[in-house]
Amino acid sequence: MMPMVDSHSIAALQAENARLVALLQSNGIDWRLPAEPEALVTTEAEPSRFSTAEKVTLFRRLFRGRADVFPVRWEGKSSGKSGYAPACSNEWRPGVCDKPRIKCSECGNRVLNPLTDTVIYAHLAGKQTVGVYPLLTDDTCHFLAADFDEADWQEDVQAYRQSCLELGVPVAIEISRSGKGAHAWVFFASRVSARDARRLGTALISHTCARTRQLKLESYDRIFPNQDTMPKGGFGNLIALPLQKKPREYGGSVFVDEGFLPYSDQWAYLTSIEPMAPHDIEPTILRATGGVHPLDVTFIDAEDLKEPWKRAPVTKKISGPTPKMLTVTLSNLIYFEKSQLPQALANRLIRLAAFQNPAFYKAQAMRMSVWNKPRVIGCAENFPAHIALPRGCFGCCAGIAAG
């Protein structure tokens, strides 16, 4: 039986609603969602069965990041340059906004706009392009995303997808805005620490490296969130949100299947995604790495930064049989024939020329931005028939091969 509501309660609710609406309007926040306009235009073969409100709700549930601030994409009409900047109510306001003389991060008049349903609708409808800051203020996040944008991105993302499938990690592949790369999304059932999410991402990359030689170690540096902790005075790295109308018109910013074909109903596909339970992260990391640190690169702590020469070398023996003889060509680099290398030995050689970047850890410890500072620096080169290392690794290579 429905409870009775008297006229006084209704009047009080209406007054409170009017007060909240006035508050939003006074701050320049558009609170209305279009009823059912030109239906968030899609490229699906058939119209989606989801309403506009349902699409926005689903989108916000999956791609959850900072809600108090969001980045919006800008394009210079004369320069042709583009980028993202935090959305601000005072942007270009005469006498208030002093761009470009004063940077947004240093502006005392900055009034950041929240990420509302209306903003999400405008993004999906093609009226603007926005991103999200995945790292929350308490150093947690709701999703993990890996970016693939090198020449062999299709092969790389397929290998990454296969690793996720083998490890039971639900992953969704989105073609990027440009159509020349992809984002691999893993959604969590509830918020997890950014450090755990990034450890999972590193483990997935490590597992993929163990399965195939086509994925470069630098791919590890394009994982979002890009930091374990919130940088001082910043928001962390942003990632562009998918399903923006304009790139969708030419096949970008959409989710695809194993053959890189867009799903016929993007919203039905997003509804079918099973988020990963937080308690499954640690067991997955152990299965992916065999209980060793991903990428076989020693952790660097504060003491290592002071006396890095005292770090203990990696002494774990290579599992499985090793060849009795190798053909090695010493030229501008040290070339090893792939056909002669067991996967475990190939991985060890590649990782011999990889080391963790002290500059990354120093910036991270000081809660400074780590943008464009790779966590792992890989010096090995991957050729169709050879793996090549810097000449300085020759003595270590001989020791590994002999062992």
TAQUI-V14400 format. One record per residue. RES is the residue in one letter. PHI is phi in whole degrees, -180 to 180 (* if undefined). Layout:
res	phi
RES	PHI
RES	PHI
//
This chain:
res	phi
M	*
M	-71
P	-69
M	-79
V	-121
D	-78
S	-65
H	-66
S	-66
I	-63
A	-63
A	-66
L	-66
Q	-64
A	-66
E	-66
N	-63
A	-64
R	-65
L	-66
V	-62
A	-62
L	-65
L	-64
Q	-67
S	-67
N	-100
G	72
I	-100
D	-78
W	-102
R	-90
L	-98
P	-56
A	-57
E	-145
P	-73
E	-64
A	35
L	-22
V	-55
T	-123
T	-107
E	-69
A	-66
E	-126
P	-59
S	-73
R	-83
F	-90
S	-79
T	-59
A	-62
E	-66
K	-64
V	-64
T	-63
L	-63
F	-61
R	-69
R	-68
L	-80
F	-96
R	-88
G	-143
R	-63
A	-101
D	-87
V	-157
F	-151
P	-90
V	-120
R	-81
W	-122
E	-136
G	-79
K	-67
S	-92
S	-81
G	79
K	-78
S	-147
G	-180
Y	-126
A	-144
P	-59
A	-67
C	-133
S	-68
N	-98
E	-60
W	62
R	-75
P	-57
G	79
V	-119
C	-92
D	-110
K	-66
P	-93
R	-62
I	-116
K	-69
C	-57
S	-67
E	-109
C	-84
G	-83
N	-100
R	-71
V	-123
L	-72
N	-90
P	-78
L	-87
T	-105
D	-59
T	-64
V	-64
I	-62
Y	-61
A	-60
H	-66
L	-65
A	-83
G	88
K	-82
Q	-160
T	-118
V	-125
G	-124
V	-142
Y	-94
P	-71
L	-81
L	-84
T	-65
D	-97
D	64
T	-119
C	-155
H	-110
F	-154
L	-123
A	-135
A	-115
D	-106
F	-123
D	-145
E	-87
A	-58
D	-101
W	-63
Q	-66
E	-65
D	-65
V	-70
Q	-65
A	-65
Y	-65
R	-60
Q	-64
S	-62
C	-62
L	-63
E	-65
L	-96
G	75
V	-99
P	-69
V	-131
A	-120
I	-103
E	-119
I	-71
S	-70
R	-55
S	-74
G	80
K	-114
G	-172
A	-152
H	-115
A	-107
W	-103
V	-124
F	-100
F	-104
A	-67
S	-151
R	-64
V	-130
S	-67
A	-60
R	-62
D	-66
A	-62
R	-71
R	-62
L	-63
G	-61
T	-64
A	-65
L	-66
I	-64
S	-62
H	-62
T	-67
C	-62
A	-74
R	-90
T	-146
R	-102
Q	-93
L	-96
K	-81
L	-64
E	-63
S	-58
Y	-60
D	-81
R	-114
I	-113
F	-118
P	-63
N	-92
Q	-135
D	-81
T	-131
M	-68
P	-64
K	-63
G	76
G	-125
F	-120
G	84
N	-75
L	-103
I	-133
A	-67
L	-79
P	-82
L	63
Q	-74
K	-58
K	-62
P	-65
R	-65
E	-67
Y	-121
G	89
G	-101
S	63
V	-125
F	-91
V	-128
D	-91
E	-62
G	-95
F	62
L	-101
P	-61
Y	-65
S	-62
D	-127
Q	-59
W	-74
A	-65
Y	-65
L	-62
T	-65
S	-79
I	-68
E	-95
P	-68
M	-86
A	-72
P	-55
H	-73
D	-90
I	-65
E	-63
P	-60
T	-67
I	-61
L	-65
R	-66
A	-71
T	-110
G	68
G	84
V	-106
H	-67
P	-53
L	72
D	53
V	-109
T	-64
F	-62
I	-112
D	-114
A	-60
E	-68
D	-62
L	-66
K	-80
E	-134
P	-62
W	-71
K	-91
R	-66
A	-72
P	-73
V	-74
T	-117
K	-63
K	-72
I	-76
S	-81
G	87
P	-71
T	-121
P	-69
K	-76
M	-146
L	-128
T	-96
V	-121
T	-109
L	-97
S	-136
N	-64
L	-133
I	-100
Y	-103
F	-115
E	-77
K	-61
S	-62
Q	-95
L	-101
P	-63
Q	-58
A	-63
L	-70
A	-62
N	-62
R	-66
L	-65
I	-62
R	-78
L	-62
A	-98
A	-120
F	-147
Q	-75
N	-87
P	-58
A	-63
F	-63
Y	-70
K	-66
A	-66
Q	-65
A	-64
M	-91
R	58
M	-98
S	-64
V	-110
W	-60
N	66
K	-114
P	-67
R	-72
V	-120
I	-106
G	-106
C	-107
A	-76
E	-119
N	-110
F	-106
P	-53
A	-119
H	-138
I	-112
A	-122
L	-120
P	-60
R	-60
G	-66
C	-89
F	-59
G	-63
C	-68
C	-60
A	-63
G	-67
I	-66
A	-62
A	-69
G	-80
//
